[in-house]
Amino acid sequence: MRTKPWWALALALVVVTAGAQTRTNGAASPFGQGPGYHDPRSPFKPLEEKAGVLSWSLLSSVTTKVEKKKLVPQFPTEIAALHQQKVKIQGFMMPLEPGDRQKHFLLSSVPTSCNFCVPAGPEGLVEVRSLTPVRYTLEPVLVEGVLAVLKDDPYGLFYRVVEAQPVP
């Protein structure tokens, strides 16, 4: 039986350890935390911060820790205080149902660039359940609803907006 070289085992340990570390300095991490990656070749402009609209940089300031082989979000006080509060949020729509009008979809901080790729980690996605259908578009959409900050979502999401309405 061949044994693996020591350097391969050391490299694997470094990758696993680095992936399990939490981000504490607010900088983007190559392991998925941050507002998402906006491909410079994208035909869509990055989202601009708007007054009165929940900031993706705030939502992506969440850190995680590993508990029982599971990533658990650690929300800053500023995010935790938004739980069950009415907010406005903008983002790129990712439909979860067929059709050109959506009542259940994801908003992403960056546009999708691949049919098989999620554009951001859970800190760059918000599940939306709308009271009225929202027309699907490739352009950013703006909705208003009640934000739920999720500590143990079975799908791994960190945020959900319910009772949402499109904002013209």
The 8 nearest C-alpha neighbors of each residue, nearest first, counted from 0:
[[1, 2, 3, 4, 5, 8, 7, 6],
 [2, 0, 3, 4, 5, 7, 8, 6],
 [1, 3, 4, 0, 5, 8, 7, 6],
 [2, 4, 5, 1, 7, 8, 6, 0],
 [3, 5, 6, 7, 2, 8, 9, 1],
 [4, 6, 8, 7, 9, 3, 10, 2],
 [5, 7, 9, 8, 4, 10, 3, 11],
 [8, 6, 10, 9, 5, 4, 11, 3],
 [7, 9, 11, 5, 6, 10, 12, 4],
 [8, 10, 6, 12, 7, 11, 5, 13],
 [11, 9, 7, 13, 12, 8, 6, 14],
 [12, 10, 8, 14, 9, 13, 15, 7],
 [11, 13, 9, 15, 10, 14, 16, 8],
 [12, 14, 10, 16, 11, 15, 17, 9],
 [15, 13, 11, 17, 12, 16, 18, 10],
 [16, 14, 18, 12, 17, 13, 11, 19],
 [17, 15, 13, 19, 18, 14, 12, 20],
 [18, 16, 14, 20, 19, 15, 13, 30],
 [17, 19, 15, 16, 20, 30, 14, 21],
 [18, 20, 16, 17, 15, 21, 65, 64],
 [21, 19, 17, 18, 16, 22, 64, 63],
 [22, 20, 63, 62, 64, 23, 19, 18],
 [21, 23, 62, 24, 25, 20, 28, 26],
 [22, 24, 25, 21, 62, 26, 60, 20],
 [23, 25, 26, 22, 27, 21, 60, 28],
 [26, 24, 23, 60, 22, 27, 33, 28],
 [27, 25, 24, 28, 22, 33, 23, 32],
 [26, 28, 33, 32, 25, 29, 22, 34],
 [27, 29, 30, 32, 31, 26, 33, 22],
 [30, 28, 31, 27, 32, 18, 33, 17],
 [31, 29, 28, 18, 32, 17, 27, 19],
 [32, 30, 120, 29, 28, 33, 119, 35],
 [33, 31, 28, 30, 27, 120, 122, 59],
 [32, 34, 27, 59, 35, 31, 28, 122],
 [33, 35, 123, 59, 55, 108, 56, 122],
 [36, 34, 119, 33, 123, 109, 118, 108],
 [35, 37, 38, 109, 118, 119, 34, 33],
 [36, 38, 109, 39, 35, 45, 110, 41],
 [37, 39, 40, 41, 36, 112, 110, 109],
 [38, 40, 41, 37, 42, 44, 43, 36],
 [41, 39, 38, 42, 37, 43, 112, 44],
 [42, 40, 43, 38, 39, 112, 37, 44],
 [41, 43, 40, 44, 39, 38, 110, 45],
 [44, 42, 41, 45, 110, 138, 137, 40],
 [43, 45, 46, 42, 41, 47, 37, 39],
 [46, 44, 47, 43, 109, 37, 110, 108],
 [47, 45, 44, 48, 90, 108, 109, 139],
 [46, 48, 49, 45, 44, 54, 89, 50],
 [47, 49, 54, 46, 50, 52, 55, 53],
 [50, 48, 52, 47, 51, 54, 53, 46],
 [49, 51, 52, 48, 53, 54, 47, 87],
 [50, 52, 49, 53, 87, 86, 88, 54],
 [53, 51, 87, 88, 49, 50, 54, 89],
 [54, 52, 88, 87, 86, 55, 51, 57],
 [53, 55, 57, 56, 52, 48, 58, 88],
 [56, 54, 58, 57, 59, 34, 108, 53],
 [55, 57, 59, 54, 58, 34, 60, 33],
 [56, 58, 60, 54, 55, 59, 78, 53],
 [59, 57, 55, 60, 56, 122, 61, 54],
 [58, 60, 122, 33, 56, 34, 61, 57],
 [61, 59, 57, 58, 56, 25, 62, 33],
 [62, 60, 74, 59, 73, 75, 58, 72],
 [63, 61, 73, 22, 21, 72, 60, 74],
 [64, 62, 72, 71, 73, 21, 70, 61],
 [63, 65, 71, 70, 21, 66, 72, 62],
 [64, 66, 70, 69, 68, 71, 67, 19],
 [67, 65, 69, 68, 70, 64, 71, 63],
 [66, 68, 69, 65, 70, 71, 64, 19],
 [69, 67, 66, 65, 70, 71, 64, 19],
 [68, 70, 66, 65, 67, 71, 64, 155],
 [71, 69, 65, 64, 63, 66, 72, 68],
 [70, 72, 63, 64, 65, 69, 73, 66],
 [73, 71, 63, 62, 74, 150, 61, 70],
 [72, 74, 62, 63, 61, 71, 75, 64],
 [73, 75, 61, 79, 78, 72, 76, 62],
 [76, 74, 77, 78, 79, 61, 73, 60],
 [77, 75, 79, 78, 80, 74, 81, 73],
 [76, 78, 80, 75, 79, 81, 74, 57],
 [79, 77, 81, 80, 76, 75, 74, 58],
 [78, 80, 76, 81, 82, 77, 74, 75],
 [79, 81, 78, 77, 82, 76, 84, 83],
 [80, 82, 84, 78, 79, 83, 146, 77],
 [81, 83, 147, 148, 84, 80, 79, 146],
 [84, 82, 146, 147, 145, 81, 85, 148],
 [85, 83, 81, 145, 82, 146, 86, 147],
 [84, 86, 145, 144, 146, 83, 143, 87],
 [87, 85, 143, 144, 145, 84, 88, 146],
 [86, 88, 143, 52, 142, 53, 144, 141],
 [89, 87, 53, 52, 142, 141, 143, 86],
 [90, 88, 141, 140, 139, 142, 87, 52],
 [89, 91, 106, 139, 107, 108, 140, 92],
 [90, 92, 139, 107, 106, 110, 140, 109],
 [93, 91, 106, 105, 94, 90, 107, 104],
 [92, 94, 105, 104, 106, 95, 91, 107],
 [95, 93, 104, 96, 92, 105, 101, 103],
 [94, 96, 104, 103, 93, 97, 105, 101],
 [95, 97, 94, 98, 101, 103, 104, 102],
 [98, 96, 95, 99, 94, 101, 100, 135],
 [99, 97, 100, 96, 101, 135, 94, 134],
 [98, 100, 135, 134, 101, 97, 136, 133],
 [101, 99, 134, 133, 132, 98, 135, 102],
 [100, 102, 132, 133, 103, 134, 99, 104],
 [101, 103, 132, 129, 128, 133, 131, 104],
 [104, 102, 128, 101, 127, 95, 129, 96],
 [105, 103, 94, 95, 127, 93, 126, 101],
 [104, 106, 126, 93, 125, 127, 92, 107],
 [107, 105, 92, 90, 125, 91, 124, 93],
 [106, 108, 124, 91, 90, 109, 123, 105],
 [107, 109, 123, 90, 34, 35, 55, 91],
 [110, 108, 107, 37, 35, 118, 91, 111],
 [111, 109, 91, 112, 107, 118, 108, 37],
 [110, 112, 118, 113, 109, 117, 116, 114],
 [111, 113, 110, 114, 118, 41, 38, 116],
 [114, 112, 116, 115, 111, 117, 118, 110],
 [115, 113, 116, 112, 111, 117, 118, 93],
 [114, 116, 113, 117, 112, 111, 118, 93],
 [117, 115, 113, 114, 118, 112, 111, 119],
 [116, 118, 119, 115, 111, 120, 113, 114],
 [119, 117, 111, 116, 35, 109, 36, 110],
 [120, 118, 35, 123, 117, 124, 121, 36],
 [119, 121, 31, 122, 123, 32, 124, 35],
 [122, 120, 124, 156, 123, 157, 119, 155],
 [121, 123, 59, 120, 124, 58, 157, 32],
 [124, 122, 34, 119, 108, 121, 120, 107],
 [125, 123, 107, 121, 106, 122, 105, 108],
 [126, 124, 158, 106, 159, 105, 127, 107],
 [125, 127, 105, 159, 104, 160, 158, 106],
 [128, 126, 160, 104, 103, 105, 159, 161],
 [129, 127, 103, 161, 102, 163, 160, 162],
 [128, 130, 163, 102, 131, 162, 164, 127],
 [131, 129, 162, 163, 164, 102, 132, 128],
 [130, 132, 129, 164, 102, 133, 163, 165],
 [133, 131, 102, 101, 100, 129, 134, 130],
 [134, 132, 101, 100, 165, 102, 135, 131],
 [133, 135, 100, 99, 101, 136, 132, 165],
 [136, 134, 99, 100, 133, 101, 92, 137],
 [137, 135, 138, 134, 92, 139, 140, 91],
 [136, 138, 139, 91, 92, 135, 110, 43],
 [137, 139, 136, 140, 91, 43, 92, 90],
 [140, 138, 91, 90, 89, 137, 141, 92],
 [141, 139, 89, 90, 91, 138, 142, 92],
 [140, 142, 89, 166, 88, 165, 90, 139],
 [143, 141, 165, 166, 164, 88, 87, 163],
 [142, 144, 87, 163, 164, 86, 165, 88],
 [143, 145, 163, 162, 85, 160, 161, 86],
 [144, 146, 85, 160, 161, 84, 83, 86],
 [147, 145, 160, 83, 84, 82, 159, 85],
 [146, 148, 82, 159, 83, 158, 149, 160],
 [147, 149, 158, 82, 157, 146, 150, 79],
 [150, 148, 157, 158, 151, 152, 147, 156],
 [149, 151, 72, 152, 148, 157, 71, 73],
 [152, 150, 149, 153, 71, 155, 157, 72],
 [151, 153, 155, 154, 156, 149, 150, 157],
 [152, 154, 155, 151, 156, 149, 150, 157],
 [155, 153, 152, 156, 151, 157, 121, 149],
 [156, 154, 152, 153, 157, 121, 151, 70],
 [155, 157, 121, 154, 152, 158, 149, 125],
 [156, 158, 149, 121, 148, 122, 155, 150],
 [159, 157, 148, 125, 149, 147, 156, 126],
 [158, 160, 126, 147, 125, 146, 127, 161],
 [161, 159, 146, 127, 145, 144, 147, 126],
 [160, 162, 128, 163, 145, 144, 127, 129],
 [163, 161, 144, 130, 129, 145, 128, 164],
 [164, 162, 144, 129, 161, 143, 130, 128],
 [163, 165, 143, 142, 129, 130, 131, 166],
 [166, 164, 142, 141, 133, 167, 143, 163],
 [165, 167, 142, 141, 164, 143, 140, 87],
 [166, 165, 141, 142, 140, 164, 143, 133]]
